[in-house]
Amino acid sequence: MTLDGTNTWVVDGWVVDPGPADAGHLERVASAAAPLRGIVLTHSHADHTEGASELGVEPVLPSDGDRVGPFSAIATPGHSADSVCLHYDRVLFTGDTVLGAGSVFIAPGEGSLSAYLESLEKLLALDLDALCPGHGPLVRDPAAKLREYRDHRLEREEKVITALASGARTRDDLLDHAWADVDLSASPMLRTAAAATLAAHLQKLAGEARLPDGVERDALTGPGLGGV
């Protein structure tokens, strides 16, 4: 679920998301950042933050509008309530708000699909040359990637709505209808992640008073998955 691992970025001696507490990785980070001026986080999940204590500098998790080192913080809740993107010139460090490949995990409870879609719209208003994600490769066409993310979520929502209209009310029935384009049997983790995403969609519809009666509770709550 972290693709090829967590990306750590270094700008003007500032470390963005030091990543896990891996000695070899942190040695390279310290060398690239020397002299180390500070550590700034995009959110509080362990795969982005663990290494901070090993670097000996207290990390900063900024709020919306904060200026930290060379970065301006933009609140982008959705993947987590505390997610921010870090704006530097015409580059945006996105943490887990936008990845270089695949889609972002929205965990029900901690995450919010409604907030996530609002965050994507906010980022679409920026004039950017590149996205530096928390996982996956550099994104050279930010506007196209952001539109892709928004449209993917809205298309999946339409499939969930269609499944509900057909009478599906259980988690398995909703997954089989709304994720018919994905082989969820390929991996137990894939089906679990889809079930969590389904719950996020259902919670969004419930918040908008668009959820029909009779949806089973386990579909609404989703499986328990730690923050990633």
N, CA and C of each residue as an Amber inpcrd file, in Angstrom:
protein
   684
   0.8150000  -1.2150000   0.0000000   0.0000000   0.0000000   0.0000000
   0.8440000   1.2580000   0.0000000   2.1660000   1.1120000   0.1540000
   3.0660000   2.2700000   0.0380000   3.8280000   2.2360000  -1.2830000
   3.3330000   1.4570000  -2.2490000   3.9920000   1.3280000  -3.5530000
   5.4350000   0.8700000  -3.3430000   6.4280000   1.6750000  -3.7390000
   7.8290000   1.2520000  -3.5660000   8.4470000   1.8580000  -2.3190000
   7.6300000   2.2770000  -1.3630000   8.1320000   2.8580000  -0.1220000
   7.7320000   4.3200000  -0.0100000   8.1700000   4.9570000   1.0640000
   7.8480000   6.3610000   1.3130000   8.9340000   7.2610000   0.7480000
   8.5330000   8.2640000  -0.0080000   9.4890000   9.2360000  -0.5440000
   9.8360000  10.2770000   0.5220000  11.1220000  10.5740000   0.6340000
  11.5920000  11.6880000   1.4510000  12.1910000  12.7180000   0.5180000
  11.7670000  13.9680000   0.6850000  12.2360000  15.0550000  -0.1780000
  13.0740000  16.0280000   0.6470000  14.1040000  16.5930000   0.0300000
  14.9760000  17.5560000   0.7120000  15.0120000  18.8420000  -0.1080000
  14.6970000  19.9660000   0.5440000  14.6920000  21.2760000  -0.1100000
  15.3840000  22.2820000   0.8040000  16.4770000  22.8550000   0.3390000
  17.1730000  23.9140000   1.1030000  17.4540000  23.5050000   2.5440000
  17.8900000  22.2590000   2.7250000  18.2100000  21.7750000   4.0610000
  17.0180000  21.3350000   4.8740000  15.8110000  21.4420000   4.3270000
  14.5990000  20.9950000   5.0050000  14.1840000  19.6250000   4.4840000
  13.8430000  18.7370000   5.3870000  13.4260000  17.3750000   5.0480000
  11.9110000  17.2890000   5.1070000  11.3190000  16.8470000   4.0120000
   9.8770000  16.6110000   3.9550000   9.6240000  15.1250000   4.1400000
   8.9220000  14.7580000   5.2180000   8.5750000  13.3650000   5.5120000
   9.8220000  12.4770000   5.5760000  10.4720000  12.4030000   6.7440000
  11.6980000  11.6050000   6.8510000  11.4970000  10.1200000   6.6130000
  10.2470000   9.6390000   6.7120000   9.9820000   8.2440000   6.3980000
  10.2370000   7.3240000   7.5760000  10.3750000   6.0340000   7.3090000
  10.5380000   5.0560000   8.3830000  11.9140000   5.1530000   9.0380000
  12.0330000   4.5170000  10.1910000  13.2880000   4.5410000  10.9470000
  14.2490000   3.4920000  10.3980000  14.6660000   3.7090000   9.1720000
  15.6130000   2.8220000   8.4970000  16.9750000   3.5110000   8.4770000
  17.9790000   2.8800000   9.0900000  19.2710000   3.5360000   9.3090000
  19.9310000   3.9800000   8.0050000  19.9530000   3.1110000   7.0080000
  20.6000000   3.4580000   5.7460000  19.9130000   4.6110000   5.0500000
  18.5980000   4.5720000   5.0490000  17.8090000   5.6550000   4.4480000
  18.0870000   6.9780000   5.1540000  18.0670000   6.9640000   6.4800000
  18.2400000   8.2070000   7.2310000  19.6530000   8.7630000   7.1140000
  20.6340000   7.8980000   6.9500000  22.0020000   8.3780000   6.7000000
  22.0600000   9.1590000   5.3930000  21.3880000   8.6490000   4.3710000
  21.3730000   9.3420000   3.0770000  20.6020000  10.6530000   3.1610000
  19.5150000  10.6480000   3.9310000  18.7320000  11.8700000   4.1100000
  19.5740000  12.9350000   4.8100000  20.2470000  12.5470000   5.8950000
  21.0650000  13.5050000   6.6390000  22.1760000  14.0670000   5.7740000
  22.7670000  13.2260000   4.9370000  23.8360000  13.6810000   4.0490000
  23.2980000  14.6600000   3.0080000  22.1290000  14.3510000   2.4430000
  21.5510000  15.2100000   1.4080000  21.1130000  16.5490000   1.9860000
  20.6940000  16.5650000   3.2640000  20.1570000  17.7840000   3.8590000
  21.2170000  18.6450000   4.5320000  22.3990000  18.0940000   4.7630000
  23.4160000  18.8020000   5.5640000  23.7420000  20.1880000   5.0050000
  23.7430000  21.2120000   5.8720000  23.3170000  21.1470000   7.2760000
  21.7930000  21.1120000   7.3950000  21.3000000  20.1920000   8.2280000
  19.8690000  20.0010000   8.3940000  19.2370000  21.2040000   9.0970000
  18.2620000  21.8250000   8.4430000  17.6110000  23.0220000   9.0010000
  16.2960000  22.7050000   9.6950000  15.6320000  21.6680000   9.2690000
  14.3620000  21.3410000   9.8920000  13.6860000  20.1770000   9.2000000
  12.6200000  19.6750000   9.8340000  11.8300000  18.5680000   9.3110000
  10.3690000  19.0010000   9.2950000   9.7190000  18.8400000   8.1710000
   8.3090000  19.1950000   8.0510000   7.5480000  17.9790000   7.5430000
   6.3480000  17.7740000   8.0700000   5.5430000  16.5940000   7.7680000
   4.2970000  16.9740000   6.9700000   3.8630000  16.0250000   6.1270000
   2.6070000  16.2240000   5.4070000   1.4200000  15.6590000   6.1810000
   1.6620000  14.7270000   7.0810000   0.6430000  14.2050000   7.9860000
   1.3390000  13.2840000   8.9770000   0.5800000  12.7220000   9.9020000
   1.1900000  12.0680000  11.0570000   1.3240000  10.5580000  10.9570000
   1.0430000   9.9380000   9.8200000   1.1590000   8.4880000   9.7210000
   2.6140000   8.0330000   9.8550000   2.7930000   6.8870000  10.5040000
   4.1270000   6.4370000  10.9100000   5.0830000   6.2380000   9.7450000
   4.5720000   5.8120000   8.5860000   5.4890000   5.5680000   7.4630000
   6.0880000   6.8670000   6.9250000   5.5780000   8.0040000   7.3740000
   6.1320000   9.3030000   6.9810000   6.9280000   9.9650000   8.1070000
   6.7050000   9.5500000   9.3380000   7.2200000  10.3020000  10.4870000
   8.2630000   9.5910000  11.3320000   8.3130000   8.2670000  11.2940000
   9.1350000   7.5120000  12.2440000  10.5910000   7.9600000  12.2970000
  11.1470000   8.3070000  11.1420000  12.5650000   8.6320000  11.0880000
  12.9450000   9.9540000  11.7180000  11.9640000  10.7870000  12.0620000
  12.2730000  12.1230000  12.5660000  13.1080000  12.0690000  13.8400000
  12.7570000  11.1760000  14.7660000  13.4850000  11.1220000  16.0360000
  14.9350000  10.7200000  15.8310000  15.2080000   9.9060000  14.8280000
  16.5790000   9.4700000  14.5580000  17.4300000  10.5980000  13.9870000
  16.8020000  11.5810000  13.3720000  17.5450000  12.7130000  12.8100000
  17.8140000  13.7980000  13.8480000  17.2000000  13.6710000  15.0150000
  17.5120000  14.5710000  16.1180000  16.9130000  15.9590000  16.0300000
  15.8820000  16.1150000  15.2010000  15.2210000  17.4170000  15.0610000
  13.7270000  17.2210000  15.2560000  13.1060000  18.0750000  16.0550000
  11.6670000  17.9780000  16.2750000  10.9270000  18.3410000  14.9880000
  10.0860000  17.4430000  14.4840000   9.3820000  17.7360000  13.2340000
   8.2310000  18.7100000  13.4480000   7.8530000  19.3810000  12.3690000
   6.7280000  20.3180000  12.3870000   5.6430000  19.7750000  11.4650000
   4.4250000  19.6680000  11.9960000   3.2580000  19.3560000  11.1740000
   2.4220000  20.6280000  11.0950000   2.5240000  21.3670000  10.0020000
   1.9020000  22.6990000   9.9490000   0.3990000  22.6570000   9.7720000
  -0.2120000  23.7860000  10.0180000  -1.6390000  23.9920000   9.7570000
  -1.7990000  24.8360000   8.5050000  -3.0190000  24.9490000   8.0540000
  -3.3110000  25.6990000   6.8310000  -2.7860000  27.1330000   6.9310000
  -2.0230000  27.5360000   5.9220000  -1.5060000  28.8950000   5.8620000
  -0.1900000  29.1160000   6.5680000   0.2780000  28.1160000   7.3210000
   1.5570000  28.2710000   8.0180000   2.7070000  28.3450000   7.0210000
   3.7070000  29.1180000   7.3840000   4.9570000  29.1660000   6.6260000
   6.0110000  28.4330000   7.4540000   6.5700000  27.3600000   6.8920000
   7.5910000  26.5660000   7.5730000   8.7860000  26.4480000   6.6480000
   9.9120000  27.0330000   7.0490000  11.0750000  27.0310000   6.1600000
  10.6960000  27.6420000   4.8270000  10.9990000  26.9490000   3.7270000
  10.6690000  27.5050000   2.4030000   9.2620000  27.1780000   1.9180000
   8.4540000  26.5380000   2.7710000   7.1610000  26.0090000   2.3470000
   5.9840000  26.8030000   2.9030000   4.9130000  26.8460000   2.1150000
   3.6170000  27.3070000   2.5930000   2.6960000  26.0990000   2.6700000
   2.0240000  25.9380000   3.8090000   1.1740000  24.7730000   4.0220000
  -0.2470000  25.0370000   3.5460000  -0.8260000  24.0220000   2.8940000
  -2.2080000  24.0740000   2.4340000  -2.9290000  22.8760000   3.0330000
  -3.9270000  23.1200000   3.8560000  -4.6770000  22.0210000   4.4560000
  -5.4010000  21.2390000   3.3720000  -5.1920000  19.9230000   3.3530000
  -5.8410000  19.0570000   2.3640000  -6.3710000  17.8030000   3.0530000
  -7.3140000  17.9520000   3.9840000  -7.8550000  16.7720000   4.6670000
  -8.5480000  15.8430000   3.6890000  -8.6160000  14.5850000   4.0760000
  -9.2450000  13.5790000   3.2290000  -8.6290000  12.2280000   3.5200000
  -7.3730000  12.0470000   3.1410000  -6.6560000  10.8160000   3.4980000
  -6.5510000  10.7200000   5.0120000  -6.2590000  11.8280000   5.6440000
  -6.2950000  11.9600000   7.1030000  -6.7730000  13.3700000   7.4230000
  -7.2320000  13.5630000   8.6410000  -7.7360000  14.8810000   9.0160000
  -6.6340000  15.9230000   9.0660000  -5.3820000  15.4760000   9.3340000
  -4.2770000  16.4290000   9.4880000  -3.4220000  16.5870000   8.2350000
  -3.8490000  16.0460000   7.1120000  -3.0390000  16.1090000   5.8890000
  -2.8870000  17.5430000   5.3890000  -1.6580000  17.8710000   5.0020000
  -1.3690000  19.1480000   4.3450000  -0.5100000  18.8790000   3.1200000
  -0.5670000  19.7800000   2.1690000   0.3990000  19.8110000   1.0720000
   1.3150000  21.0070000   1.2990000   2.5360000  20.8950000   0.8200000
   3.5520000  21.9220000   1.0470000   3.9190000  22.5600000  -0.2860000
   3.6290000  23.8520000  -0.3960000   3.8180000  24.5910000  -1.6420000
   5.1820000  25.2640000  -1.6310000   5.9670000  24.9890000  -2.6740000
   7.2980000  25.5890000  -2.8050000   7.4620000  26.0300000  -4.2510000
   7.4510000  27.3410000  -4.4840000   7.5580000  27.8690000  -5.8410000
   6.4070000  27.2930000  -6.6710000   6.6990000  26.5240000  -7.7220000
   5.6510000  25.9360000  -8.5600000   5.5980000  24.4170000  -8.3920000
   6.0670000  23.9620000  -7.2260000   6.0920000  22.5370000  -6.9110000
   5.2740000  22.3100000  -5.6500000   4.5520000  21.1850000  -5.6040000
   3.7330000  20.8590000  -4.4470000   4.1350000  19.4830000  -3.9230000
   4.4520000  19.4340000  -2.6290000   4.7630000  18.1770000  -1.9450000
   3.4700000  17.6790000  -1.3170000   2.9880000  16.5260000  -1.7990000
   1.5950000  16.1440000  -1.5560000   1.4030000  15.0590000  -0.5030000
   2.4650000  14.4800000   0.0390000   2.2750000  13.4130000   1.0130000
   1.4030000  12.3130000   0.4470000   0.3320000  11.9690000   1.1650000
  -0.5970000  10.9430000   0.6840000  -1.8790000  11.5330000   0.1170000
  -1.9040000  12.8340000  -0.1390000  -3.0720000  13.4360000  -0.7760000
  -3.1260000  13.0800000  -2.2510000  -1.9670000  13.0460000  -2.9050000
  -1.8590000  12.6130000  -4.3020000  -0.6150000  11.7450000  -4.4030000
  -0.7480000  10.5680000  -4.9910000   0.3780000   9.6620000  -5.1840000
   0.8520000   9.7240000  -6.6330000   2.0460000   9.1830000  -6.8590000
   2.5760000   9.1570000  -8.2180000   1.9580000   8.0850000  -9.0730000
   1.3420000   7.0880000  -8.4450000   0.6830000   5.9930000  -9.1570000
  -0.4300000   5.4520000  -8.2720000  -1.4620000   4.9030000  -8.8970000
  -2.5580000   4.3480000  -8.1240000  -3.4170000   5.4270000  -7.4990000
  -4.2690000   5.0240000  -6.5630000  -5.1890000   5.9570000  -5.9270000
  -4.9100000   6.0350000  -4.4320000  -5.4310000   7.0650000  -3.8040000
  -5.2020000   7.3300000  -2.3860000  -6.2230000   6.5760000  -1.5440000
  -5.7550000   6.0220000  -0.4360000  -6.6220000   5.2910000   0.4790000
  -7.3430000   6.2680000   1.3970000  -8.6680000   6.1810000   1.4270000
  -9.4850000   7.0010000   2.3260000 -10.1100000   6.0580000   3.3420000
  -9.6030000   6.0870000   4.5680000 -10.1160000   5.2000000   5.6090000
 -11.3210000   5.8380000   6.2720000 -12.4490000   5.1290000   6.3570000
 -13.6110000   5.7000000   7.0410000 -13.2780000   5.9730000   8.4950000
 -13.8240000   7.0490000   9.0160000 -13.5180000   7.4330000  10.3860000
 -12.4080000   8.4530000  10.4060000 -11.1850000   8.0200000  10.1180000
 -10.0610000   8.9550000  10.0820000 -10.1220000   9.8420000   8.8490000
 -10.4750000   9.2530000   7.7170000 -10.5260000   9.9990000   6.4710000
 -11.9330000  10.4720000   6.1510000 -12.0220000  11.2830000   5.1070000
 -13.3270000  11.7990000   4.6770000 -13.2850000  12.0030000   3.1780000
 -14.1760000  11.3160000   2.4820000 -14.2140000  11.4550000   1.0290000
 -14.7190000  12.8420000   0.6210000 -15.6830000  13.3810000   1.3340000
 -16.1720000  14.7250000   1.0240000 -15.0390000  15.7380000   1.1460000
 -14.2940000  15.6650000   2.2580000 -13.1790000  16.5900000   2.4590000
 -12.1080000  16.3720000   1.3990000 -11.9030000  15.1150000   1.0080000
 -10.8680000  14.8220000   0.0170000 -11.1960000  15.4590000  -1.3320000
 -12.4280000  15.3440000  -1.7670000 -12.8120000  15.9410000  -3.0430000
 -12.6840000  17.4660000  -2.9920000 -13.0220000  18.0610000  -1.8620000
 -12.8350000  19.5030000  -1.7030000 -11.3510000  19.8700000  -1.7740000
 -10.5010000  19.0340000  -1.2040000  -9.0560000  19.2870000  -1.2460000
  -8.5300000  19.2290000  -2.6710000  -9.0020000  18.2550000  -3.4470000
  -8.5600000  18.1690000  -4.8410000  -8.9630000  19.4140000  -5.6250000
 -10.1650000  19.9110000  -5.3920000 -10.6100000  21.1250000  -6.0880000
  -9.7310000  22.3090000  -5.7000000  -9.3570000  22.3810000  -4.4410000
  -8.4890000  23.4600000  -3.9740000  -7.1380000  23.4010000  -4.6990000
  -6.5870000  22.2030000  -4.8600000  -5.2850000  22.0600000  -5.5160000
  -5.3670000  22.3280000  -7.0150000  -6.5170000  22.0360000  -7.6150000
  -6.6810000  22.2930000  -9.0430000  -6.6030000  23.7800000  -9.3670000
  -6.8360000  24.6220000  -8.3740000  -6.7780000  26.0660000  -8.5960000
  -5.3480000  26.6010000  -8.6160000  -4.3680000  25.7660000  -8.2430000
  -2.9780000  26.2030000  -8.2090000  -2.3270000  26.0460000  -9.5780000
  -1.3570000  26.8950000  -9.8620000  -0.5810000  26.8130000 -11.1030000
   0.7380000  26.1230000 -10.7680000   0.8600000  24.8440000 -11.1460000
   1.9790000  24.0160000 -10.7050000   2.7180000  23.3950000 -11.8790000
   4.0030000  23.1420000 -11.6620000   4.8140000  22.4300000 -12.6490000
   4.9660000  20.9560000 -12.3070000   4.9120000  20.6150000 -11.0220000
   5.1500000  19.2270000 -10.6230000   4.5490000  18.9500000  -9.2590000
   4.1920000  17.6720000  -9.0410000   3.8010000  17.1640000  -7.7430000
   4.8630000  16.1900000  -7.2690000   5.3000000  16.3530000  -6.0280000
   6.2530000  15.4370000  -5.4070000   5.4820000  14.6370000  -4.3600000
   5.0850000  13.4140000  -4.6760000   4.1850000  12.6650000  -3.8030000
   4.9210000  11.9300000  -2.6850000   4.1400000  11.4640000  -1.7200000
   4.7080000  10.6750000  -0.6420000   5.0490000   9.2640000  -1.0590000
   4.4520000   8.7830000  -2.1410000   4.7310000   7.4500000  -2.6740000
   4.6200000   7.5140000  -4.1920000   5.5040000   6.8170000  -4.8720000
   5.4360000   6.7760000  -6.3190000   6.2400000   7.8790000  -6.9830000
   6.2580000   7.9000000  -8.3150000   7.1270000   8.8070000  -9.0630000
   6.6240000  10.2490000  -9.0980000   7.5320000  11.1280000  -9.4450000
   7.2250000  12.5420000  -9.6600000   6.1200000  12.6830000 -10.7010000
   5.2180000  13.6350000 -10.4860000   4.1160000  13.8840000 -11.4200000
   4.4180000  15.1600000 -12.1930000   4.5740000  15.0420000 -13.5180000
   4.9620000  16.1760000 -14.3590000   3.7840000  16.9740000 -14.9040000
   2.5870000  16.4050000 -14.8340000   1.3860000  17.1220000 -15.3000000
   0.3850000  17.1690000 -14.1490000   0.5890000  18.1060000 -13.2090000
  -0.2410000  18.1300000 -12.0090000  -1.7390000  18.2450000 -12.2860000
  -2.1280000  19.1320000 -13.2000000  -3.5520000  19.3390000 -13.4540000
  -4.2140000  18.0590000 -13.9500000  -3.5410000  17.3400000 -14.8450000
  -4.1050000  16.0990000 -15.3730000  -4.2460000  15.0530000 -14.2750000
  -3.2410000  14.9470000 -13.4110000  -3.2930000  13.9700000 -12.3180000
  -4.4180000  14.3130000 -11.3460000  -4.5620000  15.5810000 -11.0030000
  -5.6050000  15.9860000 -10.0740000  -6.9950000  15.7520000 -10.6610000
  -7.1610000  16.0370000 -11.9340000  -8.4530000  15.7640000 -12.5740000
  -8.7200000  14.2580000 -12.6130000  -7.6800000  13.4830000 -12.8870000
  -7.8150000  12.0210000 -12.9060000  -8.2940000  11.5120000 -11.5440000
  -7.6970000  12.0330000 -10.4790000  -8.0810000  11.6140000  -9.1290000
  -9.5320000  11.9880000  -8.8280000  -9.8940000  13.2240000  -9.1450000
 -11.2670000  13.6720000  -8.8950000 -12.2610000  12.8330000  -9.6910000
 -11.9920000  12.6630000 -10.9730000 -12.9290000  11.9590000 -11.8440000
 -13.0630000  10.4910000 -11.4460000 -11.9570000   9.8750000 -11.0270000
 -12.0050000   8.4770000 -10.5920000 -12.9380000   8.3220000  -9.3950000
 -12.8400000   9.2310000  -8.4330000 -13.7030000   9.1500000  -7.2530000
 -15.1660000   9.3490000  -7.6300000 -15.4420000  10.2980000  -8.4930000
 -16.8200000  10.5640000  -8.8830000 -17.4020000   9.4160000  -9.7090000
 -16.5720000   8.7950000 -10.5490000 -17.0370000   7.6370000 -11.3240000
 -17.3600000   6.4710000 -10.4000000 -16.5060000   6.2580000  -9.3720000
 -16.7750000   5.1740000  -8.4310000 -18.0400000   5.4610000  -7.6360000
 -18.2490000   6.7240000  -7.2920000 -19.4660000   7.0820000  -6.5680000
 -20.7010000   6.7420000  -7.4020000 -20.6540000   7.0270000  -8.6890000
 -21.7930000   6.7050000  -9.5440000 -22.0510000   5.2040000  -9.5700000
 -20.9880000   4.3990000  -9.5410000 -21.1650000   2.9390000  -9.5190000
 -21.7730000   2.4820000  -8.2010000 -21.3790000   3.1250000  -7.1000000
 -21.9770000   2.8010000  -5.8060000 -23.4590000   3.1750000  -5.8050000
 -23.7850000   4.3400000  -6.3420000 -25.1820000   4.7840000  -6.4000000
 -26.0040000   3.8240000  -7.2600000 -25.4310000   3.3870000  -8.3830000
 -26.1310000   2.4310000  -9.2540000 -26.3580000   1.1060000  -8.5350000
 -25.3430000   0.6540000  -7.7840000 -25.4800000  -0.5910000  -7.0240000
 -26.5790000  -0.4670000  -5.9750000 -26.6310000   0.6640000  -5.3020000
 -27.6840000   0.8930000  -4.3130000 -29.0550000   0.9120000  -4.9790000
 -29.1510000   1.5300000  -6.1420000 -30.4210000   1.6130000  -6.8620000
 -30.9120000   0.2350000  -7.3000000 -29.9640000  -0.6760000  -7.5160000
 -30.3330000  -2.0360000  -7.9170000 -30.7880000  -2.8840000  -6.7320000
 -30.6490000  -2.3420000  -5.5280000 -31.0970000  -3.0570000  -4.3380000
 -29.9980000  -3.6190000  -3.4650000 -28.7480000  -3.4640000  -3.8690000
 -27.6380000  -3.9730000  -3.0580000 -27.5830000  -3.2360000  -1.7270000
 -27.4440000  -4.0090000  -0.6290000 -27.4050000  -3.3970000   0.6970000
 -26.2960000  -3.9820000   1.5810000 -25.7510000  -5.1240000   1.2180000
 -24.6700000  -5.7160000   2.0020000 -23.3220000  -5.3000000   1.4340000
 -22.2920000  -5.4220000   2.2600000 -20.9460000  -5.0640000   1.8050000
 -20.5540000  -5.8660000   0.5700000 -20.7640000  -7.1850000   0.6120000
 -20.3330000  -8.0300000  -0.5160000 -21.1060000  -7.7100000  -1.7850000
 -22.4130000  -7.5150000  -1.6570000 -23.1970000  -7.1960000  -2.8520000
 -22.7810000  -5.8480000  -3.4440000 -22.5570000  -4.8660000  -2.6000000
 -22.1400000  -3.5520000  -3.0870000 -20.7640000  -3.6240000  -3.7420000
 -19.8430000  -4.3670000  -3.1470000 -18.5220000  -4.5180000  -3.7590000
 -18.6170000  -5.2210000  -5.1090000 -19.4140000  -6.2870000  -5.1670000
 -19.5280000  -7.0470000  -6.4180000 -20.1200000  -6.1950000  -7.5370000
 -21.0390000  -5.2890000  -7.1950000 -21.6410000  -4.4300000  -8.2050000
 -20.7360000  -3.2370000  -8.5470000 -20.2930000  -2.5160000  -7.5270000
 -19.5960000  -1.2430000  -7.7640000 -18.1320000  -1.4240000  -8.1270000
 -17.5630000  -2.5890000  -7.8140000 -16.1640000  -2.8680000  -8.1740000
 -16.0970000  -4.0360000  -9.1670000 -17.1030000  -4.1490000 -10.0180000
 -17.1280000  -5.2400000 -10.9960000 -15.9720000  -5.1550000 -11.9810000
 -15.3650000  -3.9470000 -12.1120000 -14.2630000  -3.7580000 -13.0480000
 -12.9120000  -4.1580000 -12.4460000 -12.9140000  -4.5820000 -11.1790000
 -11.6730000  -4.9250000 -10.4850000 -11.7650000  -6.3590000  -9.9880000
 -10.6950000  -7.1230000 -10.1600000 -10.6600000  -8.5000000  -9.6560000
 -10.2930000  -8.4780000  -8.1770000 -11.2970000  -8.3270000  -7.3280000
 -11.0480000  -8.2240000  -5.8950000 -10.6160000  -9.5500000  -5.2830000
 -10.7700000 -10.6380000  -6.0360000 -10.3180000 -11.9390000  -5.5300000
  -8.8070000 -12.1200000  -5.6700000  -8.1560000 -11.1860000  -6.3560000
  -6.7110000 -11.3190000  -6.5890000  -5.9160000 -11.2100000  -5.3020000
  -6.4630000 -10.5220000  -4.3060000  -5.7350000 -10.3080000  -3.0590000
  -6.7150000  -9.9820000  -1.9490000  -6.5940000 -10.6380000  -0.7960000
  -7.4550000 -10.2670000   0.3380000  -7.2970000  -8.7940000   0.7180000
  -6.0740000  -8.2720000   0.6340000  -5.8400000  -6.8690000   0.9670000
  -6.5640000  -5.9470000   0.0000000  -6.6150000  -6.3320000  -1.2750000
  -7.3070000  -5.5130000  -2.2680000  -8.7890000  -5.4200000  -1.9390000
  -9.3880000  -6.5440000  -1.5730000 -10.8160000  -6.5200000  -1.2390000
 -11.0620000  -5.7290000   0.0530000 -10.1450000  -5.8520000   1.0010000
 -10.2670000  -5.1030000   2.2490000 -10.1770000  -3.6030000   1.9880000
  -9.2220000  -3.2020000   1.1290000  -9.0800000  -1.7800000   0.7950000
 -10.3170000  -1.2740000   0.0690000 -10.8700000  -2.0870000  -0.8270000
 -12.0920000  -1.6870000  -1.5380000 -13.2560000  -1.5490000  -0.5670000
 -13.3280000  -2.4340000   0.4250000 -14.4060000  -2.3510000   1.4140000
 -14.3000000  -1.0680000   2.2300000 -13.0660000  -0.6680000   2.5670000
 -12.8740000   0.5920000   3.2920000 -13.2740000   1.7820000   2.4230000
 -12.9210000   1.7220000   1.1500000 -13.2890000   2.7960000   0.2220000
 -14.8060000   2.8560000   0.0440000 -15.4350000   1.6950000  -0.0410000
 -16.9010000   1.6460000  -0.1180000 -17.5200000   2.3560000   1.0790000
 -17.0110000   2.0710000   2.2720000 -17.5480000   2.7050000   3.4770000
 -17.4010000   4.2200000   3.4060000 -16.2680000   4.6920000   2.8860000
 -16.0630000   6.1370000   2.7520000 -17.0910000   6.7420000   1.7980000
 -17.3860000   6.0470000   0.7110000 -18.4040000   6.5290000  -0.2290000
 -19.7860000   6.5440000   0.4270000 -20.1120000   5.4840000   1.1580000
 -21.4290000   5.4100000   1.7920000 -21.5880000   6.4920000   2.8630000
 -20.5040000   6.7460000   3.6090000 -20.5650000   7.7970000   4.6250000
 -20.7580000   9.1750000   3.9850000 -20.1170000   9.3840000   2.8290000
 -20.3290000  10.6420000   2.1130000 -21.7880000  10.7820000   1.6910000
 -22.3580000   9.7290000   1.1360000 -23.7600000   9.7780000   0.7020000
 -24.6840000   9.9840000   1.8940000 -24.3520000   9.3570000   3.0220000
 -25.1770000   9.5430000   4.2230000 -25.1330000  10.9950000   4.6810000
 -23.9510000  11.6050000   4.6330000 -23.8140000  12.9940000   5.0400000
 -24.5630000  13.9470000   4.1340000 -24.8140000  13.5130000   2.9080000
 -25.5530000  14.3300000   1.9420000 -27.0320000  13.9400000   1.8600000
 -27.4630000  13.0560000   2.7850000 -28.8470000  12.5680000   2.8210000
 -29.2210000  11.8760000   1.5110000 -28.2650000  11.1660000   0.9300000
 -28.5210000  10.4480000  -0.3260000 -28.3850000   8.9410000  -0.1700000
 -28.2790000   8.4480000   1.0570000 -28.1200000   7.0160000   1.2850000
 -29.4890000   6.3980000   1.5650000 -29.8850000   5.3970000   0.7890000
 -31.1870000   4.7640000   1.0410000 -31.1770000   3.9510000   2.3320000
 -32.3560000   3.6400000   2.8210000 -32.4840000   2.8260000   4.0310000
 -32.0410000   1.3930000   3.7670000 -31.6340000   0.7250000   4.8480000
 -31.3940000  -0.7130000   4.7720000 -29.9620000  -1.1310000   4.5050000
 -29.0300000  -0.1970000   4.3440000 -27.6340000  -0.5860000   4.1220000
 -27.0800000  -1.1830000   5.4060000 -26.4750000  -2.3630000   5.2990000
 -25.9980000  -3.0490000   6.4970000 -24.8450000  -2.2890000   7.1570000
 -24.7770000  -2.3960000   8.4730000 -23.8300000  -1.6110000   9.2540000
 -22.3830000  -1.8770000   8.8620000 -22.0280000  -3.1450000   8.5870000
 -20.6300000  -3.4410000   8.2740000 -20.1850000  -2.7760000   6.9710000
 -21.1090000  -2.5360000   6.0640000 -20.7640000  -1.8290000   4.8350000
 -20.4460000  -0.3660000   5.1240000 -21.1340000   0.2030000   6.1150000
 -20.9560000   1.6050000   6.4540000 -19.6990000   1.8610000   7.2880000
 -19.3410000   0.8970000   8.1300000 -18.1960000   1.1090000   9.0240000
 -16.8810000   0.7250000   8.3820000 -16.9020000  -0.2590000   7.4940000
 -15.6720000  -0.6630000   6.8230000 -14.7980000  -1.5180000   7.7300000
 -13.7950000  -2.2000000   7.1310000 -12.8750000  -3.0200000   7.9120000
 -11.8780000  -2.1400000   8.6430000 -11.3110000  -2.6420000   9.7110000
 -10.2970000  -1.8830000  10.4510000  -8.9490000  -1.9620000   9.7740000
  -8.4460000  -0.8100000   9.3240000  -7.1180000  -0.7430000   8.7110000
  -6.3540000   0.3960000   9.3490000  -5.1010000   0.1690000   9.6680000
  -4.2920000   1.2440000  10.2410000  -3.9970000   2.3180000   9.2290000
  -3.6260000   3.5160000   9.7110000  -3.3080000   4.6220000   8.8200000
  -2.0780000   4.3520000   7.9990000  -2.1610000   4.5140000   6.6920000
  -1.0240000   4.3230000   5.7840000  -1.0030000   5.4700000   4.7880000
